[in-house]
Amino acid sequence: MTAPAEGPDRPGGSARLGGSPRPGASIRPGGPQASAAPQASGGPAPAPDWAAGGWERLARRTGRIRLPGWDCTTGLVAGDDAALLIDAGSCLSEGAALRRDAQRLLGGRRVTHLALTHPHFDHVLGAPAFAGAEVFTAVGAGAALVSGHEQLAADAVRHGLGREAAERASELLRPPHHEVCGEWTLELGGVQVLLAALGPAHSPYDLVVLVPGEVEVVFCGDLVEESGPPQAGPDAVPGRWPAALDRLLQLGGEDAVYVPGHGAVVDAAFVRRQRDRLAGEFGVP
């Protein structure tokens, strides 16, 4: 995957701020459930060889890659019947490279589901490369993706993506198949995933993904950032961000692995420190 030719700034705005089910437990009821249409299978799918694919292993069925340019996380959860990708990269070529990577990791199977953590260009402009996948967002994000596609392209260009690449990708964005209000349980075959809408905070439409297993993995989107201070752009609601992180910690718990939208994997203590720093910056409890 190729980084933008120019050294990009981090997206998300100009304001830089200083600074669940436990393993073995069942996913919470209470949200809609969606079962994947099974792909051809002769039994349980083998676990991906994350290291051979150049991805970071988070758990047996769960991995992620840090993309060049803006250091965005993309995650992959491999079920027996289906596979979920979390965030799709910043342009069509990056999305296509992720699709090929995922297919190799999945032994030739394709990504069947795509969760977009929030509608900022560096997380969503690769989504059109996943034709045929069921797309999930937080409720309300569909309008931001479609009617706001020109703004997404302009933001991408402002942060260093080529104009042609940005406009082409943004014009191909389509409404999601499912908008999550509250929680949604997704069955992938041998693993259940919980999608939870926690915004508004970093954006009006923040979605997180919890994957139970031997280690619980929580994909935080840009609610949590490690490689730089969390960023509050014009669409952020900073007064509600600390409460969103409180809810994130309730869902994941003390022993979970938290995967930021940008940067290295962190623990609950890091998330709590970032929460307290945000609260202090914005004068909220």
C-alpha positions in Angstrom: 0.0 0.0 0.0 1.4 3.4 -1.0 1.5 6.4 1.3 0.5 9.8 -0.2 3.4 11.4 -2.0 3.3 14.5 0.2 3.8 14.2 4.0 0.2 14.2 5.2 -1.1 16.0 8.3 -3.3 14.0 10.6 -6.9 14.3 9.7 -9.7 15.1 12.1 -9.4 18.8 12.6 -7.0 21.5 13.9 -7.6 21.2 17.7 -4.9 19.0 19.2 -5.5 18.1 22.8 -2.7 17.5 25.3 -1.3 14.6 25.9 -17.7 -6.1 27.8 -18.0 -9.5 27.6 -14.9 -10.9 29.3 -13.0 -13.8 27.7 -15.3 -16.8 27.8 -18.4 -14.7 28.4 -21.3 -14.4 26.0 -22.0 -11.3 24.0 -24.6 -9.1 25.5 -28.2 -9.5 24.3 -30.4 -6.5 23.5 -29.3 -5.5 20.0 -30.2 -6.8 16.6 -28.4 -9.9 15.4 -27.2 -10.6 11.9 -25.9 -14.0 10.7 -23.6 -14.2 7.8 -24.5 -16.1 4.7 -22.0 -18.9 4.9 -19.3 -19.2 2.4 -18.2 -22.6 1.1 -16.5 -24.4 4.0 -15.5 -27.9 5.0 -15.6 -27.1 8.7 -14.0 -24.6 11.0 -11.7 -22.2 9.1 -8.0 -22.2 10.0 -6.7 -19.2 11.9 -5.0 -16.7 9.7 -1.2 -16.6 9.7 -1.1 -13.0 10.7 2.7 -12.6 10.9 3.2 -14.1 7.4 0.7 -11.6 6.0 2.5 -8.7 7.7 -0.4 -8.1 10.1 -0.3 -7.8 13.9 -1.8 -10.7 15.7 -4.2 -9.6 18.5 -6.0 -12.9 19.1 -6.3 -16.2 17.2 -9.1 -14.9 14.9 -8.3 -11.2 15.1 -5.5 -9.0 13.7 -4.8 -5.6 12.4 -2.5 -3.6 10.3 -1.2 0.0 10.7 -1.5 1.7 7.3 1.2 4.1 6.0 0.5 7.8 5.7 -1.8 8.5 8.6 -1.0 5.4 10.7 -4.6 4.3 10.6 -5.7 0.9 11.9 -7.6 -1.6 9.8 -8.7 -4.7 11.7 -9.8 -8.1 10.5 -11.9 -10.7 12.3 -12.0 -14.2 10.7 -15.0 -16.3 11.5 -15.7 -19.8 10.1 -18.5 -18.6 7.8 -17.7 -14.9 7.3 -15.1 -12.2 7.9 -15.4 -8.6 9.2 -13.1 -5.8 8.2 -12.9 -2.7 10.5 -12.2 0.5 8.5 -11.2 0.4 4.9 -8.3 2.8 4.3 -8.0 6.3 2.8 -8.4 5.7 -1.0 -9.5 3.1 -3.5 -6.0 1.7 -4.1 -5.5 1.3 -0.3 -8.9 -0.4 0.0 -8.0 -2.7 -2.9 -4.7 -3.7 -1.3 -6.5 -4.4 2.0 -9.0 -6.6 0.1 -6.2 -8.6 -1.4 -4.4 -8.9 1.9 -7.6 -10.0 3.7 -8.3 -12.6 1.0 -4.8 -14.1 1.4 -5.2 -14.2 5.2 -8.6 -15.8 4.8 -7.3 -18.6 2.6 -9.1 -17.3 -0.5 -12.3 -16.3 1.2 -13.6 -12.7 0.9 -14.5 -10.0 3.4 -18.3 -10.3 3.9 -18.8 -7.5 6.4 -17.3 -4.0 6.8 -17.6 -1.8 9.9 -16.7 1.9 9.5 -15.8 3.4 12.9 -16.6 7.0 11.8 -17.0 8.9 8.5 -13.6 10.6 8.2 -11.8 10.1 4.9 -8.8 8.2 6.2 -11.1 5.4 7.5 -13.8 5.2 4.8 -12.6 6.2 1.3 -11.3 2.7 0.6 -14.8 1.2 1.3 -15.9 1.1 -2.4 -13.2 -1.5 -3.0 -15.4 -4.0 -0.9 -18.3 -4.4 -3.3 -20.6 -7.1 -2.0 -19.7 -6.7 1.7 -22.4 -5.6 4.1 -21.5 -2.2 5.5 -22.2 -1.2 9.1 -21.9 2.4 10.5 -23.3 4.2 13.5 -26.8 5.6 12.9 -26.7 8.8 10.9 -23.3 8.2 9.3 -24.9 7.2 5.9 -25.9 10.8 5.2 -22.3 12.0 6.0 -20.9 9.4 3.6 -23.2 10.2 0.7 -24.5 13.7 0.9 -21.2 14.8 2.5 -18.9 13.1 -0.1 -17.6 16.4 -1.4 -16.6 17.5 2.0 -14.9 14.1 2.6 -12.9 14.6 -0.6 -12.0 18.2 0.2 -10.8 17.1 3.7 -8.7 14.3 2.1 -7.0 16.7 -0.3 -6.4 19.2 2.5 -4.5 16.5 4.4 -2.4 15.4 1.4 -4.3 12.9 -0.7 -4.3 13.6 -4.4 -7.4 15.4 -5.7 -8.3 12.8 -8.4 -8.0 9.9 -6.0 -10.0 11.6 -3.3 -12.9 12.7 -5.6 -13.1 9.3 -7.3 -13.3 7.4 -4.1 -15.8 9.8 -2.5 -18.1 9.7 -5.5 -18.3 5.9 -5.2 -19.4 5.9 -1.6 -22.8 4.4 -1.0 -25.2 4.3 2.1 -24.4 1.5 4.6 -26.6 -1.5 4.7 -27.0 -1.2 8.5 -26.9 1.8 10.8 -26.3 0.8 14.4 -28.3 2.5 17.2 -27.1 1.1 20.5 -25.6 -2.4 20.0 -25.7 -4.9 17.2 -24.5 -8.5 17.5 -22.9 -10.0 14.4 -22.4 -13.8 14.1 -19.5 -14.7 11.9 -19.4 -18.4 12.6 -17.5 -19.5 15.7 -17.2 -15.9 16.8 -19.7 -13.2 17.7 -18.8 -9.5 17.4 -20.5 -6.7 19.1 -20.9 -3.3 17.3 -21.7 -0.4 19.6 -22.5 3.2 18.7 -20.9 5.4 21.3 -20.9 8.9 19.7 -21.2 11.7 19.4 -17.6 12.2 20.6 -14.7 12.3 18.2 -17.3 12.5 15.5 -21.1 12.5 15.5 -21.1 8.8 14.5 -18.5 6.8 16.5 -18.8 3.0 16.3 -16.6 0.6 18.2 -16.2 -3.2 17.7 -15.7 -5.7 20.5 -14.4 -9.2 19.7 -14.5 -11.7 22.6 -12.2 -14.6 22.8 -9.1 -15.8 24.7 -8.3 -12.0 24.8 -11.0 -9.5 24.3 -10.1 -7.0 21.6 -11.8 -3.6 21.3 -11.4 -1.6 18.1 -11.9 2.0 19.3 -11.8 4.0 16.1 -10.5 7.6 16.9 -12.2 7.6 20.3 -8.7 6.6 21.3 -5.4 7.6 19.7 -1.9 6.6 20.7 0.5 7.9 18.0 -0.6 11.5 18.7 -2.9 13.5 20.8 -6.6 12.9 20.2 -8.0 15.4 17.7 -11.2 17.3 17.9 -12.3 18.6 14.5 -15.3 20.8 13.7 -17.6 17.8 13.9 -16.4 16.6 17.3 -18.5 16.9 20.4 -15.8 17.1 23.0 -18.1 17.6 26.0 -19.4 14.0 25.4 -16.1 12.4 24.6 -15.1 11.5 28.2 -18.5 9.8 28.7 -18.0 7.8 25.5 -14.7 6.6 26.9 -16.4 5.6 30.2 -18.8 3.5 28.2 -16.0 2.0 26.1 -14.2 0.9 29.3 -17.5 -0.6 30.7 -17.8 -2.6 27.5 -14.2 -3.8 27.3 -13.2 -4.1 30.9 -9.8 -3.9 32.6 -8.2 -6.9 30.8 -9.1 -6.1 27.2 -6.7 -5.1 24.4 -7.7 -1.6 23.1 -6.9 -0.9 19.5 -6.7 2.9 18.7 -7.6 4.4 15.4 -4.0 5.5 15.2 -1.0 4.1 16.9 0.0 1.1 19.1 -2.3 -1.1 21.0 -3.0 0.1 24.6 -4.6 -1.1 27.8 -7.5 0.2 29.9 -5.2 2.4 32.0 -4.1 4.3 28.9 -7.7 4.8 27.9 -8.6 6.0 31.3 -5.7 8.5 31.3 -6.7 9.8 27.9 -10.3 10.1 29.2 -9.2 12.2 32.2 -7.0 14.4 30.1 -9.9 15.1 27.7 -12.2 15.9 30.6 -9.6 18.3 32.0 -9.1 20.0 28.6 -12.8 20.6 28.1 -13.9 21.2 31.7 -16.3 18.2 32.0 -16.6 15.6 34.7 
